[in-house]
Amino acid sequence: MSTAAVEDEDEDVRPPPSAAGRRSGRRPLLRGVLPAAGATLVAAAGALIAVGCFLGLYVRPTSDDWCAAWKARDLGVLGITSDFYLTQNGRIANAFLSGVVYGGGPAGTKILPTVIAVAFTAALVLLGCHFVRLLGGRPRVLVLTACALVVQALIYFGGTRSYQVLLWAPATISHTLPSVIGLWALLLAVRTVPHPRADVRAAGLVSAFLTAFALGTLSEPFALVSGLLAAGVGLLSLPRLGLARSRRPFTWCLLWCSGLLCGLVVLYTSPGARWRRSQQPEKASPLSAGELGGAAQDWLHMWGSVTGQWAYLGAAAAGVLLGLASGLRGPGSARREPGRPVPRKTLVALLLLPVPVVVLGSFAVVVGLRSGYGPSGWTYARAWTSYLVPMELALCGYGALLGARGGRALCGYDALFGARGGRRLPAGRTDAVLAAGALAAGCLALVSTAALVPTVQRLTTATVARSAAWDAQDARIRSETARGAADVGYRPLHIASLAEPFFTRSQDRDWVAACVARWYGVERIHRR
């Protein structure tokens, strides 16, 4: 292709100088509203998350904590990993992380919420930078941080089990941490898949397989949802569909799905998983008509609970702010390589992909919960995080696309689809309309965040009160064991619908009481 031809094609997608000059003119209102809205959301959502992280200092053992704590102390990291594989459930990566968290005593569970929040925020901001560049804008850290914190606040406190999602280590390891690991794996893919060096690409592919394998033995719900997402992206990344130039993205997705599948196979065939299945009563196959019908009813009940939380829309509002911020730079950087446009059908399929992933993924989660916990399994809301994270990110992404395209449409240019033309408002009126839109979006995101305050207040009260009562009881029990007591009294201290000793009338089935006795080094405990 000649130089003149390239220049002609560049002219086809470059807006006329006069329009560019008008668009690049100052927008004082929008440039004033966006930082103010971003800073307000960072302060509001950041304060809620900071409170949640601070509450980690008041976390005390309950339910599965007791068993993981004594096993990590007495067996070590490798010992608890072997125990999970041979006698519990086969989740070897889950056991390994539990050994790391509980191996250092109470400190691990206290700092885990902060580690998750910091890693989650960093991953979302870095991914947001790549997304904004795809929109043709310049990443603005303040707005990106606001979006990351709003999304996290909604995930942590928007559901019915906030304590389990952020503070209870067994649940965060199984259902919150996998999403964080998945985001960092995606960041690694973004950096290594297009890399010119073959060894770097190979290292990225190996990392994808190993990470997916570990996640397959860490969390079945996350493995199902991320597998659906990777399969969809992989199919759309086939070169013939025009989204990718090579088969590298497809290969990465294929290895990711293969790693998940291998991990699930290892988990399912483990002695621990076989033992766990043998403890459950005989029931129909999850794929039978009756079970699928029951799962469909549970799925509707679950979504009734999710859609009843209108605050989740705050993620879309924060996304609109991000989209409007991306339009401040102008569309010049959004030009695609001449002659390689993405087919509209492929682009539409990519934009709609989160919808079937969330719908099918949530149904798969319900089927798995029903299979493991029976008809009430769908109420184990801590597992919902596996599809709520992609749902919230999708809402934020759709809001960003709406903000970016709407803002540029007012300027007569659509950077996302490469269109030009349309009616333009005067520069001053355009600035006022965009500023009003940013203000409305910021207010909606702020109101959504404020709606979480009562939940955080109740969480704070319950967590701090229980920690005080637990510390007093722990001091008494240790004093009695120091005097040689072999049978000590324990008063159940319930929180977040989690099991405590004496949750069942059958002493043989009271595994929590047995683990408490092992933790304190006594023969048994009795109700006080």
C-alpha positions as CSV (number, residue, x, y, z in Angstrom):
1,M,0.0,0.0,0.0
2,S,1.4,3.4,-0.9
3,T,2.0,6.2,1.5
4,A,-0.6,8.3,-0.2
5,A,-3.2,5.5,0.3
6,V,-2.4,5.3,4.0
7,E,-2.8,9.0,4.3
8,D,-6.1,8.9,2.5
9,E,-7.4,6.2,4.8
10,D,-6.2,8.1,7.9
11,E,-8.2,11.1,6.6
12,D,-11.3,8.9,6.4
13,V,-11.2,8.3,10.2
14,R,-9.7,11.6,11.3
15,P,-12.2,14.4,12.1
16,P,-11.9,17.6,10.2
17,P,-9.6,20.2,11.8
18,S,-12.3,22.6,12.7
19,A,-14.3,20.0,14.5
20,A,-11.2,18.8,16.3
21,G,-10.5,22.3,17.4
22,R,-14.0,22.6,18.8
23,R,-13.8,19.3,20.6
24,S,-10.4,20.0,22.1
25,G,-11.7,23.3,23.4
26,R,-11.9,23.6,27.2
27,R,-14.9,22.2,29.0
28,P,-14.5,23.9,32.4
29,L,-17.8,22.6,33.9
30,L,-17.1,19.0,33.0
31,R,-13.4,19.2,34.1
32,G,-14.6,20.6,37.4
33,V,-17.4,18.1,38.0
34,L,-15.5,15.0,37.2
35,P,-12.6,15.4,39.8
36,A,-15.1,16.5,42.4
37,A,-17.4,13.5,41.8
38,G,-14.5,11.2,41.7
39,A,-13.0,12.5,44.9
40,T,-16.4,12.3,46.7
41,L,-16.9,8.7,45.6
42,V,-13.4,7.7,46.6
43,A,-14.0,9.2,50.1
44,A,-17.4,7.6,50.5
45,A,-16.8,4.1,49.1
46,G,-13.2,4.1,50.4
47,A,-14.5,4.9,53.9
48,L,-16.9,1.9,53.8
49,I,-14.2,-0.4,52.6
50,A,-11.7,1.0,55.2
51,V,-14.2,0.2,58.0
52,G,-14.6,-3.3,56.6
53,C,-10.8,-3.8,56.6
54,F,-10.5,-2.3,60.1
55,L,-13.1,-4.8,61.3
56,G,-10.7,-7.5,60.3
57,L,-8.9,-6.7,63.6
58,Y,-12.1,-7.8,65.4
59,V,-12.6,-11.1,63.6
60,R,-12.7,-14.1,65.9
61,P,-12.9,-17.8,65.0
62,T,-16.3,-19.4,64.2
63,S,-17.6,-22.4,62.3
64,D,-14.9,-23.6,59.8
65,D,-12.4,-21.3,61.4
66,W,-12.0,-23.7,64.3
67,C,-11.1,-26.7,62.2
68,A,-8.8,-24.8,59.8
69,A,-7.0,-23.1,62.8
70,W,-6.1,-26.3,64.7
71,K,-5.1,-28.2,61.5
72,A,-2.9,-25.4,60.3
73,R,-1.3,-25.2,63.7
74,D,-0.8,-28.9,64.3
75,L,-0.4,-30.2,60.7
76,G,1.3,-27.3,58.9
77,V,0.5,-26.1,55.4
78,L,1.3,-29.3,53.7
79,G,-0.5,-31.3,56.3
80,I,-3.7,-29.4,56.0
81,T,-3.5,-29.7,52.2
82,S,-3.1,-33.4,52.4
83,D,-6.0,-33.6,54.9
84,F,-8.3,-31.7,52.6
85,Y,-7.4,-33.9,49.6
86,L,-7.7,-37.2,51.5
87,T,-10.5,-36.7,54.0
88,Q,-12.4,-33.4,53.4
89,N,-13.3,-32.2,50.0
90,G,-10.4,-32.4,47.6
91,R,-9.8,-28.6,47.4
92,I,-6.0,-28.7,47.6
93,A,-5.5,-25.0,46.6
94,N,-8.1,-24.0,49.1
95,A,-6.4,-26.0,51.8
96,F,-3.0,-24.6,51.0
97,L,-4.2,-21.0,51.2
98,S,-6.0,-21.8,54.4
99,G,-2.8,-23.2,55.8
100,V,-1.0,-20.0,54.9
101,V,-3.7,-17.7,56.4
102,Y,-4.2,-19.7,59.6
103,G,-0.6,-20.9,60.0
104,G,0.6,-17.7,61.7
105,G,-2.2,-17.7,64.2
106,P,-5.0,-15.1,64.4
107,A,-3.0,-12.4,62.5
108,G,-3.7,-14.0,59.1
109,T,-7.5,-13.7,59.3
110,K,-7.2,-10.2,60.6
111,I,-5.2,-8.8,57.7
112,L,-6.8,-10.9,55.0
113,P,-9.7,-8.4,54.3
114,T,-7.1,-5.6,53.8
115,V,-5.0,-7.8,51.5
116,I,-8.1,-8.6,49.4
117,A,-9.3,-5.0,49.2
118,V,-5.9,-3.6,48.2
119,A,-5.2,-6.3,45.6
120,F,-8.8,-6.0,44.2
121,T,-8.4,-2.2,43.9
122,A,-5.1,-2.4,42.2
123,A,-6.3,-5.0,39.7
124,L,-9.5,-3.0,38.9
125,V,-7.6,0.2,38.3
126,L,-5.0,-1.4,36.1
127,L,-7.7,-3.2,34.0
128,G,-9.6,0.1,33.9
129,C,-6.6,1.8,32.3
130,H,-6.6,-0.7,29.5
131,F,-10.3,-0.4,29.0
132,V,-10.2,3.4,28.9
133,R,-7.5,3.2,26.2
134,L,-9.8,1.0,24.2
135,L,-12.4,3.8,24.4
136,G,-9.8,6.2,23.1
137,G,-9.3,8.1,26.3
138,R,-6.5,8.8,28.7
139,P,-6.8,6.9,32.0
140,R,-7.6,9.2,35.0
141,V,-6.6,7.5,38.2
142,L,-9.0,9.4,40.4
143,V,-12.1,8.3,38.4
144,L,-10.7,4.8,38.0
145,T,-10.1,4.5,41.7
146,A,-13.6,5.7,42.4
147,C,-15.1,3.1,40.1
148,A,-13.0,0.4,41.7
149,L,-14.0,1.3,45.2
150,V,-17.7,1.7,44.4
151,V,-17.8,-1.7,42.7
152,Q,-16.0,-3.3,45.7
153,A,-18.3,-1.6,48.2
154,L,-21.3,-3.0,46.4
155,I,-19.8,-6.5,46.2
156,Y,-18.9,-6.5,49.9
157,F,-21.9,-4.9,51.4
158,G,-24.7,-5.0,48.8
159,G,-25.6,-8.7,49.5
160,T,-27.1,-10.5,52.4
161,R,-23.9,-12.0,53.8
162,S,-21.4,-9.1,54.1
163,Y,-19.6,-10.7,57.0
164,Q,-18.9,-13.9,55.0
165,V,-18.0,-12.1,51.8
166,L,-15.3,-9.9,53.4
167,L,-14.4,-10.9,56.9
168,W,-14.9,-14.7,57.3
169,A,-11.7,-16.3,56.0
170,P,-13.1,-19.6,54.8
171,A,-15.6,-17.8,52.6
172,T,-13.2,-15.1,51.3
173,I,-10.7,-17.8,50.4
174,S,-13.3,-19.8,48.6
175,H,-15.4,-17.1,46.9
176,T,-13.9,-13.6,47.1
177,L,-10.2,-14.3,46.6
178,P,-10.7,-16.3,43.4
179,S,-12.1,-13.2,41.6
180,V,-9.1,-11.2,42.6
181,I,-6.7,-13.9,41.3
182,G,-8.7,-14.1,38.1
183,L,-8.4,-10.3,37.5
184,W,-4.6,-10.5,38.0
185,A,-4.5,-13.5,35.6
186,L,-6.4,-11.4,33.1
187,L,-3.9,-8.6,33.5
188,L,-1.0,-11.0,32.9
189,A,-2.8,-12.2,29.7
190,V,-3.2,-8.6,28.5
191,R,0.6,-8.1,28.9
192,T,1.9,-11.4,27.6
193,V,-0.5,-12.5,24.8
194,P,0.5,-9.7,22.4
195,H,4.2,-9.7,23.5
196,P,6.6,-9.9,20.6
197,R,8.9,-12.4,22.4
198,A,8.0,-16.0,22.2
199,D,9.4,-17.0,25.6
200,V,7.3,-14.3,27.3
201,R,4.2,-15.5,25.5
202,A,5.0,-19.1,26.4
203,A,5.4,-18.1,30.1
204,G,2.1,-16.4,30.0
205,L,0.4,-19.5,28.6
206,V,2.0,-21.8,31.2
207,S,0.9,-19.3,33.9
208,A,-2.6,-19.3,32.6
209,F,-2.9,-23.1,32.8
210,L,-1.3,-23.4,36.2
211,T,-3.4,-20.5,37.7
212,A,-6.6,-22.0,36.2
213,F,-5.7,-25.4,37.6
214,A,-5.2,-24.0,41.1
215,L,-8.5,-22.1,40.8
216,G,-10.2,-25.3,39.8
217,T,-9.2,-26.8,43.1
218,L,-10.0,-23.6,45.0
219,S,-13.6,-22.8,44.1
220,E,-16.0,-24.7,41.9
221,P,-18.4,-21.8,41.5
222,F,-15.7,-19.5,40.2
223,A,-14.3,-22.2,38.0
224,L,-17.7,-22.6,36.3
225,V,-18.3,-18.8,35.8
226,S,-14.8,-18.0,34.6
227,G,-14.8,-21.0,32.3
228,L,-18.0,-19.8,30.6
229,L,-16.4,-16.3,30.2
230,A,-13.2,-17.7,28.8
231,A,-15.0,-20.0,26.4
232,G,-17.1,-17.1,25.1
233,V,-14.1,-14.8,24.6
234,G,-12.1,-17.7,23.1
235,L,-14.7,-18.4,20.4
236,L,-15.1,-14.7,19.6
237,S,-11.3,-14.4,19.3
238,L,-11.0,-16.8,16.4
239,P,-9.3,-14.8,13.6
240,R,-12.1,-15.5,11.2
241,L,-14.5,-13.4,13.3
242,G,-12.2,-10.4,13.0
243,L,-11.8,-9.6,16.7
244,A,-8.2,-10.9,16.9
245,R,-5.5,-11.0,14.4
246,S,-4.0,-14.3,15.5
247,R,-4.9,-17.4,17.4
248,R,-3.0,-16.2,20.5
249,P,-6.1,-15.1,22.5
250,F,-7.9,-18.2,21.6
251,T,-5.0,-20.3,22.7
252,W,-4.8,-18.5,26.1
253,C,-8.6,-19.1,26.6
254,L,-8.3,-22.7,25.6
255,L,-5.4,-23.3,28.1
256,W,-7.4,-21.5,30.8
257,C,-10.4,-23.7,30.3
258,S,-8.2,-26.8,30.2
259,G,-6.6,-25.8,33.5
260,L,-10.0,-25.3,35.1
261,L,-11.2,-28.6,33.8
262,C,-8.1,-30.5,35.0
263,G,-8.4,-28.9,38.5
264,L,-12.1,-29.8,38.7
265,V,-11.3,-33.4,37.7
266,V,-8.6,-33.7,40.4
267,L,-11.0,-32.2,42.9
268,Y,-14.0,-34.4,42.0
269,T,-11.9,-37.7,41.9
270,S,-10.1,-37.0,45.2
271,P,-10.7,-39.3,48.1
272,G,-11.9,-36.4,50.2
273,A,-14.6,-35.5,47.6
274,R,-15.7,-39.2,47.4
275,W,-16.0,-39.3,51.2
276,R,-18.0,-36.1,51.2
277,R,-20.4,-37.4,48.6
278,S,-20.8,-40.6,50.6
279,Q,-22.0,-38.6,53.6
280,Q,-24.9,-37.1,51.7
281,P,-28.3,-38.9,51.4
282,E,-29.2,-40.5,48.1
283,K,-30.9,-38.1,45.8
284,A,-31.7,-37.6,42.1
285,S,-29.2,-36.6,39.6
286,P,-28.7,-32.8,39.3
287,L,-29.5,-33.1,35.6
288,S,-32.9,-34.9,36.3
289,A,-36.1,-33.0,35.4
290,G,-37.1,-32.7,39.1
291,E,-33.7,-31.3,40.2
292,L,-33.5,-28.9,37.3
293,G,-37.0,-27.6,38.0
294,G,-36.1,-27.1,41.7
295,A,-32.8,-25.4,40.6
296,A,-34.8,-23.1,38.3
297,Q,-37.1,-22.1,41.2
298,D,-34.1,-21.5,43.5
299,W,-32.5,-19.5,40.7
300,L,-35.5,-17.2,40.5
301,H,-35.5,-16.8,44.3
302,M,-31.9,-15.9,44.2
303,W,-32.3,-13.3,41.5
304,G,-35.3,-11.9,43.3
305,S,-32.9,-11.1,46.2
306,V,-30.2,-9.7,43.9
307,T,-32.6,-7.5,41.8
308,G,-34.2,-6.3,45.0
309,Q,-30.9,-4.5,45.8
310,W,-31.2,-1.4,43.7
311,A,-27.8,-0.1,44.9
312,Y,-26.1,-2.4,42.5
313,L,-26.9,0.1,39.8
314,G,-24.3,2.4,41.4
315,A,-21.7,0.5,39.4
316,A,-23.3,1.6,36.1
317,A,-23.5,5.2,37.4
318,A,-19.8,5.1,38.3
319,G,-19.1,3.7,34.8
320,V,-20.8,6.7,33.2
321,L,-18.4,8.9,35.0
322,L,-15.5,6.8,33.7
323,G,-16.9,7.1,30.1
324,L,-17.3,10.8,30.3
325,A,-13.8,11.2,31.7
326,S,-12.4,9.1,28.8
327,G,-13.9,11.6,26.3
328,L,-12.0,14.5,27.6
329,R,-8.9,13.6,25.6
330,G,-10.8,13.5,22.3
331,P,-11.1,10.6,19.9
332,G,-7.9,10.9,18.0
333,S,-6.3,7.9,19.8
334,A,-9.2,5.6,19.1
335,R,-8.4,5.1,15.4
336,R,-8.1,1.4,14.5
337,E,-5.6,0.1,12.0
338,P,-6.9,0.9,8.5
339,G,-8.5,-2.0,6.7
340,R,-9.0,-4.1,9.9
341,P,-12.4,-3.0,11.3
342,V,-14.1,-5.4,13.7
343,P,-17.3,-6.7,12.2
344,R,-20.4,-5.2,13.8
345,K,-21.9,-8.6,14.6
346,T,-18.7,-9.7,16.4
347,L,-18.5,-6.4,18.3
348,V,-22.1,-6.7,19.4
349,A,-21.6,-10.3,20.5
350,L,-18.6,-9.2,22.5
351,L,-20.6,-6.4,24.2
352,L,-23.4,-8.8,25.0
353,L,-21.2,-11.6,26.2
354,P,-21.5,-10.8,29.9
355,V,-25.2,-11.3,29.9
356,P,-25.3,-15.0,29.0
357,V,-22.2,-15.5,31.2
358,V,-23.9,-14.1,34.3
359,V,-27.2,-15.8,33.6
360,L,-25.8,-19.2,32.9
361,G,-23.1,-18.9,35.5
362,S,-25.5,-18.0,38.2
363,F,-27.7,-21.0,37.3
364,A,-24.6,-23.2,37.4
365,V,-23.8,-21.8,40.9
366,V,-27.3,-22.6,42.0
367,V,-27.2,-26.2,40.7
368,G,-23.9,-26.7,42.5
369,L,-25.2,-25.3,45.7
370,R,-28.3,-27.4,45.5
371,S,-26.2,-30.5,44.9
372,G,-24.0,-29.8,47.8
373,Y,-26.3,-28.3,50.4
374,G,-29.8,-29.4,49.3
375,P,-32.9,-27.3,48.6
376,S,-31.7,-24.5,50.9
377,G,-28.3,-24.3,49.1
378,W,-29.2,-21.2,47.1
379,T,-29.3,-19.2,50.3
380,Y,-25.5,-19.6,50.8
381,A,-25.0,-16.1,49.4
382,R,-21.2,-16.1,49.9
383,A,-21.0,-18.2,46.7
384,W,-22.9,-15.6,44.7
385,T,-19.8,-13.5,44.6
386,S,-18.5,-15.7,41.7
387,Y,-21.1,-14.1,39.3
388,L,-21.8,-10.9,41.1
389,V,-18.2,-9.7,40.4
390,P,-18.6,-10.1,36.6
391,M,-22.1,-8.6,36.8
392,E,-20.9,-5.5,38.6
393,L,-18.0,-5.1,36.2
394,A,-20.3,-5.5,33.3
395,L,-22.6,-2.8,34.6
396,C,-19.7,-0.5,35.1
397,G,-18.4,-1.3,31.6
398,Y,-21.8,-0.7,30.0
399,G,-22.1,2.6,31.9
400,A,-18.6,3.6,30.6
401,L,-19.6,2.8,27.1
402,L,-22.8,4.8,27.5
403,G,-20.9,7.8,28.9
404,A,-18.2,7.7,26.3
405,R,-20.5,7.3,23.3
406,G,-23.0,9.7,24.6
407,G,-20.4,12.4,25.3
408,R,-18.8,12.0,21.9
409,A,-22.1,11.9,20.1
410,L,-22.8,15.4,21.5
411,C,-19.6,16.4,19.7
412,G,-20.6,14.7,16.5
413,Y,-18.1,11.8,16.7
414,D,-18.4,8.2,17.9
415,A,-15.0,6.9,18.7
416,L,-16.1,3.4,19.6
417,F,-17.7,2.7,16.2
418,G,-15.7,5.1,14.1
419,A,-18.7,7.2,13.1
420,R,-18.6,10.9,12.4
421,G,-21.3,13.4,11.8
422,G,-24.6,14.2,13.4
423,R,-25.9,17.4,15.0
424,R,-23.5,19.2,17.4
425,L,-24.5,21.5,20.2
426,P,-22.7,24.8,20.8
427,A,-19.5,24.3,22.8
428,G,-20.9,25.9,26.0
429,R,-24.2,24.0,25.9
430,T,-22.3,20.7,25.2
431,D,-20.2,21.4,28.3
432,A,-23.3,22.1,30.4
433,V,-25.0,18.9,29.2
434,L,-22.0,16.7,29.9
435,A,-21.4,18.3,33.3
436,A,-25.1,17.7,34.2
437,G,-24.8,14.1,33.1
438,A,-21.6,13.6,35.2
439,L,-23.3,15.3,38.2
440,A,-26.4,13.0,37.9
441,A,-24.2,9.9,37.5
442,G,-22.1,10.9,40.5
443,C,-25.1,11.5,42.7
444,L,-26.6,8.1,41.8
445,A,-23.3,6.4,42.6
446,L,-23.1,8.3,45.9
447,V,-26.7,7.5,46.9
448,S,-26.0,3.8,46.0
449,T,-23.0,3.9,48.3
450,A,-24.8,5.7,51.0
451,A,-27.5,2.9,50.9
452,L,-24.8,0.5,52.2
453,V,-24.2,2.5,55.4
454,P,-26.8,0.7,57.5
455,T,-25.4,-2.6,56.5
456,V,-21.9,-1.5,57.6
457,Q,-23.2,-0.1,60.8
458,R,-24.9,-3.4,61.7
459,L,-21.8,-5.3,60.6
460,T,-19.6,-3.2,62.9
461,T,-21.9,-3.5,65.9
462,A,-22.1,-7.3,65.6
463,T,-18.4,-7.9,64.9
464,V,-17.1,-5.7,67.7
465,A,-19.6,-6.9,70.3
466,R,-18.8,-10.6,69.4
467,S,-15.0,-10.0,69.6
468,A,-15.4,-8.5,73.1
469,A,-17.5,-11.5,74.3
470,W,-15.2,-14.0,72.5
471,D,-12.0,-12.5,74.1
472,A,-13.6,-12.8,77.6
473,Q,-14.6,-16.4,77.0
474,D,-11.3,-17.3,75.5
475,A,-9.4,-15.9,78.5
476,R,-11.6,-18.0,80.8
477,I,-11.2,-21.2,78.8
478,R,-7.4,-20.8,78.7
479,S,-7.3,-20.1,82.4
480,E,-9.3,-23.3,83.0
481,T,-7.1,-25.4,80.7
482,A,-4.0,-24.1,82.4
483,R,-5.3,-25.5,85.6
484,G,-5.7,-28.9,83.9
485,A,-9.4,-28.9,83.0
486,A,-10.3,-31.5,80.4
487,D,-13.9,-30.4,79.9
488,V,-14.6,-26.7,79.6
489,G,-17.8,-24.7,79.2
490,Y,-18.5,-22.8,76.0
491,R,-21.2,-20.4,75.2
492,P,-22.1,-20.2,71.5
493,L,-21.4,-16.7,70.0
494,H,-23.3,-16.6,66.8
495,I,-22.6,-14.2,63.9
496,A,-23.6,-14.1,60.2
497,S,-25.7,-17.3,60.3
498,L,-22.6,-19.4,60.8
499,A,-22.4,-22.6,62.8
500,E,-21.2,-22.6,66.4
501,P,-20.8,-25.5,68.8
502,F,-24.0,-27.3,69.8
503,F,-25.7,-26.4,66.5
504,T,-27.0,-30.0,66.3
505,R,-28.5,-32.3,68.9
506,S,-26.3,-35.2,67.8
507,Q,-22.9,-34.9,69.6
508,D,-21.3,-37.2,67.0
509,R,-22.3,-34.8,64.2
510,D,-21.2,-31.7,66.1
511,W,-17.9,-31.1,64.2
512,V,-17.6,-27.5,65.4
513,A,-17.5,-28.6,69.0
514,A,-14.9,-31.2,68.2
515,C,-12.7,-28.7,66.5
516,V,-13.1,-26.2,69.4
517,A,-11.9,-28.9,71.8
518,R,-8.9,-29.7,69.5
519,W,-8.0,-26.0,69.4
520,Y,-8.0,-25.6,73.2
521,G,-6.4,-29.1,73.7
522,V,-9.3,-30.5,75.9
523,E,-11.2,-33.7,75.6
524,R,-14.6,-32.1,75.1
525,I,-16.6,-28.9,75.7
526,H,-20.1,-28.5,77.1
527,R,-22.7,-25.8,76.8
528,R,-22.3,-23.0,79.3
